[in-house]
Amino acid sequence: MEFRDNKAIYLQIAEFICERILLKQWAVGDKIPSVRELAVQLEVNPNTVMRTFEFLQQKDIIFTKRGMGYFVADDAENKVKTFRKDDFLQNDLPVFFKNIQLLEIDFEELKGRFEEYKG
């Protein structure tokens, strides 16, 4: 995983985990990799992964079973969508709109490109 400089690493790891849930690679009730396993896989400090897990627990996306590890929560997919949608609307969309305005891109062109993207 290549990390970007513009966002905290623990949040980028959270996005990685959330993406696995949205892609249904990790389903409800599935055990996710341990702190150590994920730290080795992503080549980060285990404390960073622990911070990610604490963050995702606060969002009710994952939960812990004492002595067994971390698991995907029941309503994780909806919680991930809500969390990511809020983040997108607050952080990414204003930048996107600013670039559209600066580059004078009209909505018809955007609509056409979006239709191409959807395939």
N, C-alpha and C positions, 0 to 999 in steps of 0.2 A: 504494500500500500504506500502510495506517495502522498505525503502530507503537504497541505498548502500553508503558507505563512499567514494568511489572513483570518484564520479561525483556530481556536484552541484545539489541540490534538485530541483531548478527551471528547470534544463535540464531534470531531471527524470520525472517531471510532464509534460514537453513538449513531452517526449517520450510516456507517458500515453495517452495524447490527440491525438498524431499522430497515435498511434495504434488504437484508437477508429475510426479514420477516415479511416485508411487502412482496418479495419474489417467491414467498412460500417455501424457501429453502429451510427455514426454521418455523415449524408449525406450533400452534398452541400446545403447551405442555411439554414441548421438546426441551431437552437439556441443552444449554449452550456451552461452548468451550469455557473452561475454567479461566480464572484470572491469569494464571501462569501460562496456560496453553495459548491464550489469545495474545499475551504479551510477547511470547516467543514468535508466534505466527506473524505479528505485525511489527516486530522488532522495536518495541517500546518498553518503557519501565512498567513493571506490574502495578505500581501506585497510580499510574495514569489510567490503566484499565480499571482498577478499583474505583477510581473517581467516575469513570464512565458508567460502571454498573450501579453505583450509588445514584447517579443522575437518572438513569433509566428506571430504577426502582421508584424514585420520587414521582416519575411520570406514569407509574403503574404499567410499564411496558414489559418488565421482567420482575421476577420475584425469586426469593431464595428459600430453599428448604435446608434447614440447618444440617450441616454435615454432608449434604448431598450435592450442593451446587446451585446454579442459577438456571431458571426455566422461563420460557416464554409465557406471559400472562394470558388469561382467557380472552380479553378484549384488546390484545396487543395491536392487532392490525388497525383497528379504528383509532386507538390512542396514537399510534405512529402517524397515521394520516392527519389527525388533528394537530399534532405537534409540528409536523413538517409543513403543513399548510400555513399555520400561523407564522412559522419562521420564514417561509417563502414570502408571504404577504407583507411582513414587516421589514424584511432585509433585502430580498432579491428583487421584488417587483418594483420598488421605487427606482432602483438603479436601472432596471430594464426600461421603465417608462422614460427616464431621463435620456437614455441612449436613443430610444425611438425618436424623441423630440429633437435631440441634437443632430441626429443623422437624417432627419426628415423622412422617416419610413412611414408609409401610410398603412392603415389597418388592412386594406385589401391585399397588399403584398404579404403582410404577416399571416393573414388567413390562408393564402395560397401556400405559403411555406409550411404552415402548420398542417394543412391537408396532406402535403407531400411527406411530411415527417410521420404522420399517422399511417401512411402507406395505404 
